[in-house]
Amino acid sequence: MDEKEYQSLVEKRDLHGLLLVMSTETFRNACTRDLWLRSIIAILATVSGVGAGLAWRNLAKSSDLQLRLVRASEMNTHLKEMNLAAAGLAHETRNPLNIIRGLAQMISKQSDAPPEVRGRSREILEETDRVTAQLNEFINYSRPREVRRATLALGSVINEVVRALNYDIDEKHIHLQVVDEQLVIEADEQLLRQALFNLLINAVQAVEPGGEIQIIAGKRDATEAFLEVRDNGPGVAPEHRAEIFKPYFTTHEEGTGLGLAVVQQIVLAHGWEIECLANQPKGALFRITHLRLAAKSSGHAP
């Protein structure tokens, strides 16, 4: 109403009250938007706080890992230097040992020497040979493995290793069986021969006189082969099978604990795998797998 209508109503006393009505929809919408904005800001602030905390923790871990990496690198360098020094010392020690062995051998062969002196000389010879063998194995273990792959007949390598150990096999009257599928593989011949020699001499030392040893070579599939050395000796206890390839771990009284460690080095250098299992009905089984077949042996040759 306008001013005149309002004044006329007042004069007639017909106006007892005045009700003003306003819409609150705009206010409610503004409150809702404000609430959403506040909620989004609170969520973003929480996420930012959590992200900052995680970033700080990761930064602390990264700094700790970098410090450990630096220390590990320094330790690795130190160990390499110690390894070279130890290998050099072992190599230089063999020369005086050879002199001692030669003198002891000369004394033991003198006819006018007392029997006690000759007996002591033979003991010096035996101890010198034992220490020399340990030094040779240590030098062999510390030497870096450089694999030079070539195509070679696996059966030929097996026969050469068996011939090298014929004396030890005949001395204990061991029954040796070789099962070979005439496979041609890709490997470093010298390293493979050494690995097989260590496995076979380990089996020869494990079995009793008149024992049995099997060397089995066969295909796993069209591209891979396996090589096994089985014996019927006392076997390897289950709790020792995971440690049998560690350096200086041995179950033989006269063992050095480096023969099987060298075997594992050679196997890993080729990208193969080796495991120690129980032979049936008794004994030990050493199995090398993932030997790569040459094209001629795998059936891909034209």
C-alpha positions in Angstrom: 0.0 0.0 0.0 1.0 3.5 -0.5 1.4 6.2 2.2 -2.2 7.6 1.8 -3.8 4.2 2.2 -1.7 3.6 5.3 -2.6 7.0 6.9 -6.3 6.4 6.2 -6.2 3.0 7.9 -4.5 4.5 10.9 -7.2 7.3 11.2 -10.0 4.7 10.9 -8.2 2.5 13.5 -8.6 -0.4 11.1 -4.8 -1.2 11.3 -4.1 -3.4 14.3 -0.7 -4.9 13.2 1.7 -5.3 10.3 3.1 -8.6 9.1 6.2 -8.6 6.9 6.9 -11.8 4.9 10.3 -12.5 3.4 11.6 -15.6 1.5 14.5 -17.5 3.3 15.4 -19.7 0.2 18.3 -17.5 -0.8 19.6 -17.5 2.8 19.3 -21.3 3.0 21.1 -21.7 -0.3 23.9 -19.4 0.9 24.2 -21.4 4.2 24.3 -24.7 2.3 27.1 -23.4 -0.1 29.0 -22.0 2.9 28.8 -25.4 4.6 30.0 -27.3 1.5 32.9 -24.8 1.1 33.8 -25.2 4.7 33.6 -29.0 4.4 35.8 -29.1 1.2 38.3 -26.8 2.8 38.4 -29.0 5.9 38.9 -32.2 3.8 41.6 -30.5 1.7 43.4 -29.3 4.9 43.2 -32.8 6.3 44.6 -34.4 3.1 47.3 -31.8 3.0 48.3 -32.5 6.6 48.4 -36.2 6.0 50.4 -35.7 2.8 52.8 -33.5 4.6 53.2 -36.1 7.3 53.8 -38.9 4.8 56.2 -36.8 2.8 58.2 -36.0 6.0 58.3 -39.6 7.0 59.4 -40.7 3.5 62.0 -38.0 3.5 63.3 -39.3 6.8 63.3 -42.9 5.5 65.0 -41.8 2.3 67.7 -40.0 4.2 68.2 -43.1 6.4 68.4 -45.4 3.3 70.9 -43.1 1.6 73.1 -43.2 4.7 72.8 -47.0 4.8 73.6 -47.2 1.1 76.7 -45.1 1.6 77.8 -47.3 4.5 77.0 -50.5 2.5 79.0 -49.1 -0.4 82.0 -48.4 1.8 81.7 -51.8 3.4 81.5 -53.4 0.0 84.6 -51.6 -1.1 86.4 -52.6 2.1 85.3 -56.3 1.6 86.6 -56.2 -2.0 89.9 -54.9 -0.9 90.1 -57.5 1.9 89.1 -60.2 -0.6 91.9 -59.2 -2.9 94.4 -59.0 -0.1 93.3 -62.4 1.3 93.6 -64.0 -2.2 97.0 -62.4 -2.7 98.1 -63.7 0.7 96.8 -67.2 0.0 98.6 -67.2 -3.4 101.9 -66.1 -1.8 101.6 -68.6 1.0 101.6 -71.5 -1.5 105.3 -70.8 -2.4 106.8 -71.4 1.0 104.4 -74.4 1.5 105.8 -75.9 -1.7 109.3 -75.4 -0.3 108.4 -77.0 3.0 106.8 -79.9 1.1 109.9 -80.4 -1.0 112.2 -80.4 2.0 109.9 -82.9 3.9 109.7 -85.1 0.9 113.5 -85.1 0.5 114.0 -86.0 4.2 111.4 -88.8 4.0 113.3 -90.4 1.1 116.7 -90.4 2.8 117.7 -93.9 3.6 120.0 -92.9 6.5 117.3 -90.9 8.3 115.9 -92.4 11.5 112.4 -93.9 11.0 110.9 -91.4 13.5 112.2 -88.5 11.3 110.9 -90.0 8.2 107.5 -90.6 9.8 107.4 -86.9 10.9 108.4 -85.9 7.4 105.4 -87.8 6.0 103.1 -86.1 8.5 104.5 -82.7 7.3 103.8 -83.8 3.7 100.2 -84.7 4.5 99.5 -81.5 6.5 101.1 -79.4 3.8 99.0 -81.0 1.1 95.9 -80.4 3.2 96.6 -76.7 3.7 97.6 -76.3 0.0 94.3 -77.8 -1.0 92.4 -75.4 1.3 94.3 -72.4 -0.2 93.6 -73.6 -3.7 89.9 -73.8 -3.0 89.9 -70.4 -1.3 91.6 -68.8 -4.3 89.2 -70.6 -6.6 86.2 -69.3 -4.6 87.4 -65.7 -4.5 88.1 -65.6 -8.2 85.4 -63.7 -10.2 83.3 -65.9 -12.5 83.4 -64.9 -16.2 81.2 -67.2 -18.2 82.3 -67.9 -21.8 79.5 -69.9 -23.3 80.2 -72.4 -26.0 78.3 -75.3 -27.6 79.5 -78.5 -26.0 78.4 -82.1 -25.5 77.4 -82.7 -21.9 78.2 -86.4 -22.1 81.8 -85.6 -23.1 82.3 -83.3 -20.0 80.8 -86.0 -17.8 83.2 -88.6 -19.1 86.2 -86.4 -18.6 85.3 -85.7 -15.0 84.7 -89.4 -14.4 88.1 -90.3 -15.8 89.8 -87.7 -13.6 88.2 -89.4 -10.5 88.7 -93.0 -11.7 91.3 -93.7 -9.0 89.1 -92.5 -6.1 86.1 -94.4 -7.5 88.1 -97.6 -8.0 89.7 -97.3 -4.6 86.3 -97.3 -2.8 84.8 -99.9 -5.3 82.0 -97.5 -6.1 79.4 -98.5 -8.6 79.0 -95.5 -10.9 76.2 -95.3 -13.4 76.0 -92.5 -16.1 72.7 -91.9 -17.8 73.1 -89.4 -20.7 70.7 -88.5 -23.5 73.6 -87.2 -25.6 72.6 -83.6 -25.0 74.4 -80.5 -26.5 74.2 -77.5 -24.3 75.5 -73.9 -24.1 77.9 -73.4 -21.2 81.4 -72.6 -20.1 83.2 -75.9 -20.5 85.9 -75.3 -17.9 83.4 -74.0 -15.3 80.9 -76.8 -15.9 83.7 -79.4 -15.6 84.8 -77.8 -12.3 81.2 -77.8 -10.9 80.6 -81.4 -11.9 84.0 -82.4 -10.5 83.1 -80.8 -7.1 79.7 -82.5 -7.0 81.2 -85.9 -7.9 84.0 -85.8 -5.4 81.5 -84.7 -2.8 79.5 -87.9 -3.6 82.6 -90.1 -3.6 83.5 -88.8 -0.1 80.0 -89.3 1.2 79.4 -92.9 0.2 80.7 -96.0 1.9 83.0 -98.4 0.1 81.0 -100.3 -2.4 78.4 -97.5 -2.6 76.5 -96.3 -5.6 76.6 -93.0 -7.5 74.4 -91.9 -10.5 75.0 -89.1 -12.9 71.8 -88.3 -14.9 71.5 -85.8 -17.7 68.2 -85.3 -19.5 65.7 -82.9 -21.0 63.2 -80.9 -19.1 61.5 -79.5 -22.2 62.5 -78.6 -25.8 64.9 -75.8 -24.6 66.2 -76.8 -21.2 68.0 -79.7 -19.6 68.9 -80.9 -16.1 71.9 -82.6 -14.5 71.7 -84.7 -11.4 74.3 -86.3 -9.1 72.8 -89.0 -6.8 74.5 -91.1 -4.1 73.4 -93.6 -1.5 75.4 -92.1 1.3 74.1 -90.7 4.6 72.4 -87.8 2.8 71.9 -84.2 4.0 69.7 -83.4 6.9 66.6 -81.2 6.0 67.8 -78.4 8.3 71.2 -78.3 6.5 70.0 -78.3 2.9 69.5 -74.5 2.9 73.0 -74.0 4.3 74.9 -76.7 2.4 76.0 -74.1 -0.3 77.2 -71.5 2.1 81.0 -71.0 2.3 82.8 -73.0 5.0 79.8 -75.1 5.9 80.6 -78.7 5.7 79.4 -82.0 7.1 82.7 -83.8 6.4 85.4 -83.9 9.0 88.1 -83.3 6.3 86.0 -80.9 4.2 86.9 -77.3 3.6 83.3 -76.1 3.1 84.1 -74.4 -0.2 83.5 -77.1 -2.8 79.7 -76.7 -3.0 80.0 -72.9 -2.6 82.1 -72.9 -5.8 79.4 -75.0 -7.5 76.7 -72.5 -6.6 78.8 -69.6 -7.8 79.3 -71.3 -11.2 75.6 -72.3 -11.4 74.4 -68.7 -10.6 76.9 -67.2 -13.1 75.3 -69.3 -15.8 71.7 -68.3 -14.7 71.0 -71.9 -13.7 69.5 -73.2 -10.4 70.8 -75.9 -8.0 69.0 -77.6 -5.1 69.9 -80.3 -2.6 67.2 -83.0 -2.2 66.9 -86.4 -0.5 67.6 -89.4 -2.7 65.4 -92.4 -2.5 65.7 -94.8 -0.7 68.6 -92.9 0.9 71.4 -90.5 0.2 71.6 -87.1 -1.4 70.6 -85.7 -4.7 72.1 -82.5 -6.2 70.1 -81.2 -9.2 71.1 -78.4 -11.6 68.3 -77.1 -13.8 67.7 -74.6 -16.5 70.7 -75.7 -18.6 70.1 -74.2 -22.0 70.0 -76.7 -24.9 71.8 -75.8 -28.1 69.8 -75.6 -31.3 71.1 -79.0 -32.4 70.0 -80.7 -29.2 66.7 -78.9 -28.8 65.4 -79.8 -32.3 65.6 -76.4 -33.9 68.4 -77.2 -36.3 67.5 -77.5 -40.0 
